[in-house]
Amino acid sequence: MLINKPAGLLSLSGKDPRNLDSVHHRLVQRFPGCTLVHRLDFGTSGLMVIARNKGINALLCQQFSQRTVDKVYTALLCGHLAEDEGIVEAAIAKDPARFPRMALCARHGKPARSRYRVIDRLYQAREGERALALTRVTLTPETGRTHQLRIHCQLLGYPILGCDLYGGRELPGTECASRLMLHASELRFVHPVSHEPMHIQQASPF
């Protein structure tokens, strides 16, 4: 099962009763036994794969763990990137002093690698203010670390617009961003039953 998750919704319910509402909580009411194959951050929108039962979940999770699933995200970055494409390679570890943030850590971090490609460089008009320079990009994570794309974009010097953890609300004009401008726009994987190659796309809402 495939869904288009909205921004501002948890993938999985938290322990706090105030965090009960989630993708899984909503779907399990209609499809008992369904399980998440992977997650998207609270602020990220886009494609998610949901397994209807544990057997299908195991088959799909194997593809994710073996990194045979291709994921592409669309994002709006603060500023205009100089290069049209490139690779960011920097290890990431938990930052215990600033939970839930992650941190770059060459010594203790897990390897992380992301690709980026510029789609468009644009200016967002602001009434009575200087226009905001933005770059629309596709981001392809080659590893699956927590907050990987967000922290790698910050390392580039062009944080994702609306990212409150990694600099996306610090530049003039970015503090009023309506959401995290990160969207899971494309998935490629093999259907666990028919073995048919699947290529799913969902256009970005921004």
C-alpha positions as CSV (number, residue, x, y, z in Angstrom):
1,M,0.0,0.0,0.0
2,L,1.3,3.5,-0.9
3,I,0.2,6.8,0.7
4,N,1.1,10.4,0.3
5,K,1.8,11.6,3.8
6,P,0.9,15.2,4.6
7,A,3.4,17.4,6.4
8,G,2.7,17.8,10.1
9,L,1.8,14.2,10.8
10,L,3.8,11.6,12.7
11,S,4.6,8.3,11.0
12,L,4.2,6.4,14.2
13,S,2.4,7.3,17.4
14,G,4.5,8.5,20.4
15,K,4.2,7.4,24.0
16,D,2.7,10.7,25.0
17,P,-1.1,10.6,24.4
18,R,-0.9,13.9,22.7
19,N,1.2,12.2,20.0
20,L,-1.4,9.5,19.3
21,D,-2.4,10.8,15.9
22,S,-0.1,9.3,13.2
23,V,-0.1,7.5,9.8
24,H,0.0,4.1,11.5
25,H,-2.8,5.0,14.0
26,R,-5.1,6.2,11.2
27,L,-4.4,3.3,8.9
28,V,-4.7,0.5,11.4
29,Q,-8.3,1.5,12.1
30,R,-9.1,0.6,8.5
31,F,-6.5,-2.0,7.8
32,P,-5.8,-4.1,11.0
33,G,-2.4,-5.7,10.9
34,C,-0.8,-3.1,8.6
35,T,2.8,-2.1,9.5
36,L,5.2,0.7,8.6
37,V,8.1,-0.3,6.3
38,H,9.9,3.0,6.8
39,R,9.2,6.4,8.2
40,L,9.2,10.1,7.3
41,D,9.9,12.9,9.7
42,F,6.9,14.8,11.2
43,G,7.5,17.8,8.9
44,T,8.2,15.8,5.7
45,S,5.5,15.0,3.2
46,G,5.3,12.5,0.5
47,L,5.4,8.8,-0.5
48,M,5.4,6.1,2.1
49,V,5.1,2.3,1.7
50,I,2.8,0.5,4.1
51,A,2.7,-3.3,4.4
52,R,-0.7,-5.0,4.9
53,N,0.8,-7.8,7.0
54,K,4.0,-8.9,8.7
55,G,5.0,-11.2,5.9
56,I,4.9,-8.5,3.3
57,N,6.6,-6.1,5.8
58,A,9.6,-8.5,6.1
59,L,10.0,-8.7,2.4
60,L,9.9,-5.0,1.9
61,C,12.1,-4.2,4.9
62,Q,14.7,-6.5,3.4
63,Q,14.8,-4.3,0.3
64,F,15.3,-1.2,2.4
65,S,18.0,-2.8,4.6
66,Q,19.8,-4.0,1.4
67,R,19.6,-0.5,0.0
68,T,17.9,-1.7,-3.2
69,V,15.1,0.9,-2.8
70,D,15.8,4.2,-4.6
71,K,14.3,7.3,-2.9
72,V,14.2,10.8,-4.3
73,Y,13.2,13.9,-2.4
74,T,12.3,17.4,-3.6
75,A,13.4,20.3,-1.4
76,L,13.6,24.1,-1.4
77,L,17.0,25.3,-0.1
78,C,17.8,28.7,1.3
79,G,20.0,30.6,-1.2
80,H,21.3,29.8,-4.7
81,L,23.6,26.8,-5.0
82,A,26.7,27.5,-7.1
83,E,27.0,24.0,-8.4
84,D,24.3,22.2,-10.4
85,E,24.9,18.8,-8.8
86,G,27.1,17.2,-6.3
87,I,27.7,14.7,-3.5
88,V,27.8,15.3,0.3
89,E,29.6,12.6,2.3
90,A,29.8,13.2,6.0
91,A,29.3,10.8,9.0
92,I,26.3,11.5,11.3
93,A,25.8,10.6,15.0
94,K,23.3,11.4,17.7
95,D,23.8,14.6,19.6
96,P,22.9,13.6,23.2
97,A,23.2,17.2,24.4
98,R,20.7,18.5,21.9
99,F,18.1,15.8,21.4
100,P,16.5,15.2,18.9
101,R,19.2,16.8,16.8
102,M,21.9,14.8,15.0
103,A,25.5,16.0,14.5
104,L,28.4,15.6,12.1
105,C,30.9,13.3,13.7
106,A,33.8,11.8,11.7
107,R,35.0,9.7,14.7
108,H,31.8,8.2,16.1
109,G,29.3,8.8,13.4
110,K,27.8,6.4,10.8
111,P,28.8,6.9,7.2
112,A,26.2,9.0,5.3
113,R,26.2,10.0,1.6
114,S,23.7,12.2,-0.3
115,R,23.4,13.4,-3.9
116,Y,21.8,16.7,-5.0
117,R,20.8,18.1,-8.3
118,V,19.5,21.6,-9.0
119,I,16.1,21.8,-10.7
120,D,15.6,25.6,-10.5
121,R,17.0,28.8,-8.9
122,L,14.2,31.2,-8.0
123,Y,13.2,34.2,-6.0
124,Q,10.3,34.2,-3.6
125,A,8.6,37.6,-3.5
126,R,8.0,39.2,-0.1
127,E,5.8,42.2,0.4
128,G,7.9,45.2,1.3
129,E,11.0,43.1,1.6
130,R,13.8,41.9,-0.5
131,A,12.9,38.7,-2.5
132,L,14.1,35.5,-0.9
133,A,16.6,33.5,-3.0
134,L,15.8,29.8,-3.1
135,T,17.0,26.7,-5.0
136,R,14.7,23.8,-5.8
137,V,16.6,20.5,-5.8
138,T,16.2,16.8,-5.9
139,L,18.0,15.0,-3.0
140,T,18.9,11.3,-3.2
141,P,20.1,9.7,0.0
142,E,22.4,6.8,-0.6
143,T,22.3,5.9,3.1
144,G,19.4,6.2,5.5
145,R,20.6,8.1,8.6
146,T,18.2,10.1,10.8
147,H,17.9,13.7,9.5
148,Q,20.5,12.9,6.8
149,L,19.3,15.2,4.1
150,R,18.6,18.1,6.5
151,I,22.0,18.0,8.1
152,H,23.8,17.5,4.8
153,C,22.1,20.5,3.3
154,Q,23.1,22.6,6.3
155,L,26.7,21.4,5.7
156,L,26.5,22.6,2.1
157,G,25.6,26.0,3.5
158,Y,22.1,25.9,2.1
159,P,19.7,24.6,4.7
160,I,16.2,23.3,3.8
161,L,13.7,26.1,4.1
162,G,11.5,25.7,7.2
163,C,14.0,23.4,9.0
164,D,13.9,24.5,12.6
165,L,16.7,22.1,13.7
166,Y,19.3,22.8,11.0
167,G,19.2,26.5,10.1
168,G,16.2,26.7,7.8
169,R,14.6,29.5,9.8
170,E,17.6,31.6,10.7
171,L,18.2,33.6,7.5
172,P,16.1,36.8,7.0
173,G,12.8,36.0,5.5
174,T,12.9,32.3,6.3
175,E,11.4,32.5,9.8
176,C,7.9,32.6,8.4
177,A,8.1,29.4,6.3
178,S,4.8,27.5,6.5
179,R,6.5,24.1,6.8
180,L,9.6,22.0,6.2
181,M,10.1,22.2,2.5
182,L,11.1,18.5,2.0
183,H,8.9,16.0,0.1
184,A,9.4,12.4,-0.7
185,S,8.6,12.5,-4.4
186,E,9.9,9.3,-5.9
187,L,10.3,5.6,-4.9
188,R,11.7,2.6,-6.9
189,F,11.4,-0.9,-5.5
190,V,10.3,-4.4,-6.4
191,H,6.7,-5.5,-5.6
192,P,7.1,-8.2,-2.9
193,V,4.5,-10.5,-4.5
194,S,4.5,-10.0,-8.2
195,H,8.2,-9.1,-8.3
196,E,7.3,-6.3,-10.7
197,P,9.6,-3.2,-10.7
198,M,7.7,-0.3,-9.2
199,H,8.4,3.3,-10.0
200,I,6.1,5.7,-8.1
201,Q,6.1,9.5,-8.3
202,Q,4.3,12.1,-6.3
203,A,4.7,15.8,-7.3
204,S,5.9,18.2,-4.6
205,P,3.2,20.5,-3.2
206,F,5.6,23.5,-3.2
